[in-house]
C-alpha cells in the first residue's frame, strides 16, 4: 500500500449528521477535516432529508474521499425515532454510493471497541481516544468525533482480507 486512501466516516442523524475525513497511508493516519451537516427541525421530514443530502453531498464533493464508512442503525425503544434515524442513514448511504464510493458499515459497539478498546465506551472516551490517535484532529461535537472514530475503524479493518475482497468486488461491479 503506497497510495494514500481518503476515507470519510459518517455518523448519521436527522438533526445532526457528523462527518470526518482522514487520509490513510499504510499504518499512518492523518486528520483532514470534520464537521456537521444539520437539518432544520421546523421543516418537514422531506425537506430535512434534502438538507442532509445536499450538505453531505457538498462535503463529499469538497474532500473527494475514496471510501466511506457509516455507522449502522441501532434499534431503540422509540420506533418513530429509529425510523427517522433509518431515513437519515439512507441519505448517508446514498450520497457516497451515487459518487461510486466503496461503503463499509460498522455497528456502534464495533466502532467503540476498535477506537477505545471497549464496546460500551462513553462519548467522552471516544473524543479522548480520537485526540490520542490523531492529535491534530479538531471537532466541535460528539457527532463529528464519532464520525472520525468510524473512519478510524474502517482504516483499521480495511486491511483485512475480507475488506480487500469486498473492495475489489465493488470496484469491478
N, C-alpha and C positions, 0 to 999 in steps of 0.2 A: 504494500500500500504506500505509494509515494505520491499520491494525489490528495489534495485537500477535499474533504467532503463537507458540505454545508448542510446542517440539519436544523429544521425548525421543530420545536416542541410546542404543542398546543394543549392548553387546559381549557376545555370548552365550558361555557356557562352562558346563560341567556342574558344576564345583566353585565357580566364581565368575562370575556374570553382572554386568558393570558397567553402570551406567546414569548418564545425565547429562541434565539438563533445562536448556534455555535459552529465553529469550524473544527474538524477532526482531521488530524494527520498522524497516522499510526496510533500510538498511545497518547498523543498530545491533544489536548482540548483547549480551544481558545474562545472566550466570550466575544460575541459580535454585537448583539443588541437584545433588548427585551422590552415588553410593554403590554398594554391592554387595548383591546377593542371593546367598546361598550355600546349598549343599546339604551334607548330612552324608554324608561318604564311607563311613561304616559302613552306611548304609542301602542297600537295593536300588535299582536304576535307576528303577523306577516311583515309589517314594517320593521319590527325589531330584528327579525331574521335577515331582512335585506341589509340593515345596518351592519350586522355581524359579517355577512357575506362581503359587502363592499369594503369594510375595514380590513378584514383578513386578506382579501384579495390584494389590496394595496400593499400590505406588509409582505406577502409572498412575492409580489412583483418587485418590490424595492430590494429585497435581500436575496432573491433568486436561489433558494435552497435546492439541494439535490434530492433530499429525502425529508419525510415528515414523520413525526411520532405524535400520537394522540392518545390521551387518557381515555380508557374505556369508561362507560357509564356504570355507576353503581346504583342499585335499586334501593331506595329508602322507603320509609313508611308513607310518605306523601306521594301517591301515584301521580297526581297532577304535576308536581314539581319534577318528578322523574321523567314524565313525558316531555315537558318543556326542555329539560336538560338534553333529552334524546334528540329533540329537534335542533337545538343549538349544536349538538355533536354532529348531526347530519351536515350542517354547514361547514363545520371544522373538517369533515372528511371530504366534502365536495370541492372545496377551494383547491387544496393541493392535488386532488385527483384530476380536476379539469386542466391542471397545468402539467399532468403526466408524471407527478412525483410518486416514488415508491412510498407507501404508507405502512407504518407499523403501529400496532395498538398495544397498550400496556395497562394492566389493572392497577388501580391506585396502590394497593399493597405491594405490588412488584416494584413500582417506582420508589416507594418508601424504603423497601428492602435494599434496592440497588444503590440508593444515594446515602441513606442513613445507616443501613445495616439491620433495621428492624421494620417489619411490615405494618406496625401500628404507631409510627412516629407522629409527632405533633408538627403543626405548621412551623413553629419556631425552630425545630430541629432541622427541617428541610431547608429553611432560609440559611441557617448557620452552615450546613454542610455544602450548600451551593457556593457560599462565600469561601469556604475552605478549599473546595475543588477548583474554583475559578475566582481567585482573589480580585480580579479586575471587573467582575460582574457587578452590574448595577441593576436594581429592580426596585420598583416603588410599591409593590403589592405582593401579597401571598400568591395571587394568580400567576403573576409573571415569574416568581420564584419556582412555583410548581411547574410551569412550562419549561423552564430551564432544567429542572430535575427530570422531566420527561425526555428532553433532548439528551441529557447525560445518560439516562437509562438506555436509550437507543444506541448511543455511541458505544456503550459497554457491551450491549447484546449483538450489535451488528457484526461483530467479528465471528460469531458462531457460524458453524457450517449451515445450520438451518436458515439463518438470516441471509447468508450469501446465496443459497439456492433460491430463496424467495425473491431476492433482488434480481437474480439472473432470469428467473421466470417472468417477473414483471417487466423487465427490460425487453424480453423477446416477444412478449404477448401483445 
